[in-house]
Amino acid sequence: MSFSKLHRKKLPTTFKIQITSMVDMFVILLVFLIKSYSTSPVTVNPSADLRLPSSITQTTPVDVLKLVVSKSSISVEGTKVVSLTDGKIDKKDLDREDTSYIPELFKALDAEAKKTQGIAKVNSEVAFEGKILVQADKDLNYELLQKVMHTSAVAGYSDLKLAVMGND
């Protein structure tokens, strides 16, 4: 053996990594991401033929019955109830005695209300609150919206919210 190999000093071979600052950084990033991430349990997907009005509102929507009034139809929870022609309802689809009442819309809303009330009898966490989210095209005649709102109120849905697009 050579002299240099025998007389070398052995240095300590243990090396400790200090990861405390790295863990702190990841905790700060995680807290920031959790605080900045927000999601709404409600998805409002307007159809291609529906242009929602714009607003600066900051209110998040709630998960309730969805009613869509486009230029071509009135739909409840994705099921077409009444056909419209250029945003106008045909007189045959209105009640003869009360022209503000849409019988087919009432039937669909009443069926949804009865379904929710039936679930509420079995499940105490569910209650029929009479809330409805209306997605209406911004170019529709207000007279049609009045008829939709009147029929909704008769069916027990008196708490009406209108969906709008935010100005981002």
C-alpha positions, 0 to 999 in steps of 0.5 A: 500500500502506498503512503498516501492511502494510509495517511488520508484523513477520513472525513465524516460521510454523513450529510444531512439535508435540511428540508424544513424550508422546502416543507414550509414553502409547499405548505404555503403553496398548498394553503394559497391554492386551496384558498384561491380555488373555488368551485360552485356545485351548480353548473349552468351550461347555456345551450347554443341557441341561448344568450344569457344577459350579462351582469356584474353580480357576484352571487353563486348559483344554488342547486335548484330546478333548472328552467330554460327559456330559449327562442325555440323552446321551454325546457324543464331539467333538460326536457322540452315542454313547449315549443316556441317560434322565434321566441313567441308562444303559440296561442294553442299552448296557452290556457283559454281562460288565463292567457298568462298560464302555460298548462304544459309548463305547469304539468312539468313543474308540478311533476318535479314538485311532487317528486321532490315532496315525495323524496322529502317524506322519506329523507328529512334532509330534502325539502321542497323550497319552491326555488327555480333557476331560470335561464332566459335568452336576453332577446326574449319578450318580457311578456313571455317571461311574465307567463313563465313566471306566473305559471311557475308561481302557480306550480309552487315555485315562487322563489325565482332566480335568473341566470346571467353571464358575468362580465369577465 
